[in-house]
Amino acid sequence: MIDEYKQARVPAHHVWPQSFDKSDVLYWAHNEPAFGRQAVDLDDANTVADLPGAAELASYRAQGIRLVAPPTFALLIADANGNILPSQCAINAKQAGSPGPWSARHCMGLK
C-alpha cells in the first residue's frame, strides 16, 4: 500500500495508513518512517475491559506506535447526573499525549 502512495508521489504527510493489525502499524513505523509517523492502530475492542490501559498505551509508544483509534463508545461516559465526561480510555490517552479522539482529530496520538 505504501509503495503505491510513493509511486503516485503522494506526500507522506497526506497519508494516514490504518490497520486493525498492530504488526502492520509497527512495520510502517519501523520500515516506512515518513508514512509510519501517521500510521494509526485501529482498536477493535468490543467492551471497556478490552481497551488498553495507560501502561499498554505507553508500551505502544515505546514500540513506535504514535496514533491509536479506539472505538467511539470508548471515549465518553455519563456520570450520575447525566453529564457527559471523558472515559478512562480518553483520560489515559490524553495522559499519554493524545491530540484528541479519532472522530475529532483523526486519532489519539501517543507522544
C-alpha positions in Angstrom: 0.0 0.0 0.0 2.7 2.5 0.9 4.6 1.7 -2.3 1.5 2.7 -4.3 1.4 6.1 -2.5 5.1 6.6 -3.1 4.8 5.6 -6.8 1.9 8.1 -7.1 4.1 10.7 -5.4 1.5 11.3 -2.6 3.3 13.2 0.2 3.6 11.1 3.3 2.0 13.8 5.4 -1.2 13.4 3.3 -1.5 9.7 4.2 -2.9 8.2 7.4 -2.3 4.5 7.0 -4.6 2.5 9.2 -4.9 -1.1 10.3 -6.5 -3.3 12.9 -3.4 -5.4 12.8 -0.8 -3.9 15.2 2.0 -5.6 13.2 1.1 -3.5 10.1 1.4 -0.3 12.1 4.7 -1.4 13.6 6.0 -2.4 10.2 5.1 1.1 8.8 6.6 2.8 11.8 9.9 0.9 11.5 10.3 0.4 7.8 8.5 3.4 6.3 9.0 6.1 8.9 7.8 9.0 6.8 4.4 7.2 6.5 4.6 5.4 9.8 4.7 8.6 11.7 0.9 9.0 10.9 0.1 5.2 10.9 -3.0 4.5 13.0 -3.6 1.4 15.1 -7.3 0.9 15.0 -8.6 -0.7 18.2 -11.3 -3.3 17.7 -12.3 -3.6 21.4 -15.9 -4.6 21.9 -16.0 -3.8 25.6 -14.4 -1.4 28.0 -12.5 -4.3 29.5 -10.8 -5.0 26.1 -9.4 -1.4 25.9 -5.7 -0.8 26.5 -4.8 0.8 29.8 -2.3 3.6 30.4 0.7 1.2 30.7 -0.2 -0.5 27.5 -0.6 2.8 25.6 2.8 3.8 26.9 4.2 0.5 25.6 2.7 1.1 22.2 4.5 4.5 22.0 7.8 2.9 23.1 7.4 0.4 20.3 6.9 3.2 17.7 3.1 3.4 17.5 2.2 7.1 17.8 -1.5 7.0 17.0 -4.3 4.9 18.2 -8.0 5.0 17.4 -10.3 3.4 19.9 -13.9 2.7 19.1 -16.3 5.6 19.6 -18.1 4.0 22.6 -14.8 4.0 24.5 -14.3 7.8 24.6 -17.2 9.1 26.7 -19.2 8.2 29.8 -22.1 9.7 31.6 -22.0 10.5 35.3 -24.9 10.0 37.8 -26.3 13.4 36.8 -26.2 12.6 33.1 -23.2 14.8 32.4 -21.1 13.6 29.5 -17.4 13.1 30.6 -14.2 11.7 29.1 -13.9 8.0 29.7 -10.9 6.4 31.4 -9.7 5.4 28.0 -9.8 9.0 26.9 -8.1 10.2 30.1 -5.3 7.5 29.6 -4.7 8.5 26.0 -4.6 12.2 27.0 -2.0 11.4 29.7 0.0 9.5 27.0 -0.1 12.7 24.8 -3.3 12.5 22.9 -4.2 15.3 20.5 -7.8 14.2 20.6 -10.1 11.3 19.5 -10.2 9.8 16.1 -13.6 11.3 15.2 -12.5 14.8 16.1 -8.8 14.9 15.3 -8.1 11.7 13.2 -6.7 9.7 16.2 -5.4 9.7 19.7 -1.7 10.4 19.5 0.8 9.0 21.9 3.7 11.3 22.4 
